[in-house]
Amino acid sequence: MNKQKIVFIALRLVMGFIFLWAFLDKTFGLGFATTAEKAWINGGSPTTGFLANAVKGPFAEIFHSLAGVAVVDWLFMLGLLFAGLTLIFNKYVKWGCVAGSLIFLLMYLSLLWPENNPIIDEHIVYILVLALIGFKRWE
């Protein structure tokens, strides 16, 4: 196995773990981004904290209105789980990359404009990484 293939596999697994960890932490309240009291299984909303408090910019009102909406919670959590599992298990990777890119694009739009750079932030970098993974031919 060559070095490039090892790096691509590691990149796919790391990106998958980012999504899977977010899903697990929001579902069970593992104490990192989500406390146990605010866990999804304890009746918390995985989108409320971010959408109600963190969003800013020209689309803030749209995103504020989505905070705590059950359909939005379910779509978000299923998107995290799907993207994470597809990347980790190397099945339906392109679809997982599309789902993950959509999540990151919506997060980028909800935080316009980035604080440390007038245009680019980590969400754009992650979208490009997912595009690279999605376009890669996985034998």
C-alpha positions as CSV (number, residue, x, y, z in Angstrom):
1,M,0.0,0.0,0.0
2,N,1.5,3.3,-1.0
3,K,1.7,6.5,1.2
4,Q,-1.0,8.3,-0.8
5,K,-3.5,5.6,-0.2
6,I,-2.7,5.5,3.5
7,V,-3.2,9.2,3.8
8,F,-6.6,9.0,1.9
9,I,-7.8,6.2,4.1
10,A,-6.7,8.1,7.2
11,L,-8.4,11.3,5.9
12,R,-11.7,9.3,5.2
13,L,-11.7,7.8,8.6
14,V,-10.9,11.0,10.4
15,M,-13.6,12.9,8.6
16,G,-16.0,10.0,9.3
17,F,-15.1,10.2,13.0
18,I,-15.8,13.9,13.1
19,F,-19.4,13.3,12.0
20,L,-19.9,10.1,14.1
21,W,-18.5,11.8,17.2
22,A,-20.9,14.8,16.8
23,F,-23.8,12.3,16.5
24,L,-22.8,10.3,19.6
25,D,-22.1,13.4,21.7
26,K,-25.4,15.1,20.8
27,T,-27.3,11.8,21.2
28,F,-25.9,10.7,24.6
29,G,-24.5,13.9,26.0
30,L,-21.0,12.7,26.5
31,G,-19.9,16.0,28.1
32,F,-17.9,17.5,25.3
33,A,-20.1,19.8,23.2
34,T,-23.3,18.4,24.8
35,T,-24.0,17.8,28.5
36,A,-26.0,14.8,29.6
37,E,-28.9,17.0,30.5
38,K,-29.1,18.3,27.0
39,A,-28.6,15.0,25.3
40,W,-31.1,14.0,22.5
41,I,-32.1,10.8,24.4
42,N,-32.9,13.0,27.4
43,G,-35.3,15.2,25.5
44,G,-32.8,17.8,24.4
45,S,-32.7,19.3,20.9
46,P,-29.4,18.8,19.0
47,T,-29.9,22.0,17.0
48,T,-31.4,24.4,19.5
49,G,-28.2,25.6,21.3
50,F,-26.4,26.4,18.0
51,L,-29.3,27.7,16.0
52,A,-30.8,29.8,18.8
53,N,-27.5,31.3,20.1
54,A,-24.5,31.0,17.7
55,V,-25.8,32.0,14.3
56,K,-25.2,35.4,12.9
57,G,-25.1,37.2,9.6
58,P,-27.6,37.7,6.8
59,F,-29.4,34.3,7.2
60,A,-29.6,34.5,11.0
61,E,-33.4,34.9,11.2
62,I,-33.9,31.8,8.9
63,F,-31.6,29.7,11.1
64,H,-33.1,31.0,14.3
65,S,-36.5,29.9,13.1
66,L,-35.3,26.3,12.6
67,A,-34.0,25.9,16.2
68,G,-35.6,23.0,18.0
69,V,-37.8,22.0,15.1
70,A,-38.2,18.2,15.4
71,V,-37.8,17.6,11.6
72,V,-34.6,19.7,11.5
73,D,-33.3,17.8,14.5
74,W,-33.9,14.4,12.9
75,L,-32.5,15.5,9.5
76,F,-29.4,16.9,11.2
77,M,-28.8,13.8,13.3
78,L,-29.4,11.4,10.5
79,G,-27.1,13.4,8.3
80,L,-24.3,13.2,10.9
81,L,-24.8,9.5,11.4
82,F,-25.1,8.7,7.7
83,A,-22.0,10.8,6.7
84,G,-20.0,9.3,9.6
85,L,-20.9,5.7,8.9
86,T,-20.4,5.9,5.1
87,L,-16.9,7.3,5.5
88,I,-15.9,4.9,8.3
89,F,-17.2,1.8,6.6
90,N,-16.3,2.9,3.1
91,K,-19.8,2.3,1.7
92,Y,-21.8,4.9,-0.2
93,V,-18.9,7.3,0.3
94,K,-20.0,9.7,-2.4
95,W,-23.4,10.1,-0.8
96,G,-21.9,10.5,2.7
97,C,-19.6,13.2,1.3
98,V,-22.7,15.0,-0.2
99,A,-24.5,14.8,3.1
100,G,-21.5,16.0,5.0
101,S,-20.8,18.8,2.6
102,L,-24.4,20.0,2.9
103,I,-24.2,20.1,6.7
104,F,-20.9,22.1,6.5
105,L,-22.3,24.4,3.9
106,L,-25.4,25.2,6.0
107,M,-23.1,25.7,9.1
108,Y,-21.0,28.1,7.0
109,L,-24.0,30.0,5.9
110,S,-25.3,30.2,9.4
111,L,-22.1,31.8,10.6
112,L,-21.5,34.4,7.9
113,W,-19.1,36.1,8.0
114,P,-16.2,34.2,9.3
115,E,-14.4,35.8,12.3
116,N,-10.8,35.1,11.3
117,N,-10.9,35.5,7.5
118,P,-13.4,37.5,5.4
119,I,-14.4,34.5,3.3
120,I,-12.8,31.1,4.2
121,D,-13.2,29.2,7.4
122,E,-12.9,25.5,8.4
123,H,-16.3,24.6,7.0
124,I,-15.1,25.4,3.5
125,V,-11.9,23.4,4.0
126,Y,-14.0,20.5,5.2
127,I,-16.2,20.7,2.2
128,L,-13.1,20.6,-0.1
129,V,-11.7,17.6,1.9
130,L,-15.1,15.8,1.4
131,A,-15.0,16.6,-2.3
132,L,-11.6,15.2,-2.6
133,I,-12.7,12.0,-0.7
134,G,-15.9,11.8,-2.7
135,F,-14.1,12.0,-6.1
136,K,-11.5,9.5,-5.1
137,R,-12.0,6.0,-6.6
138,W,-12.1,3.6,-3.6
139,E,-11.2,0.1,-4.8
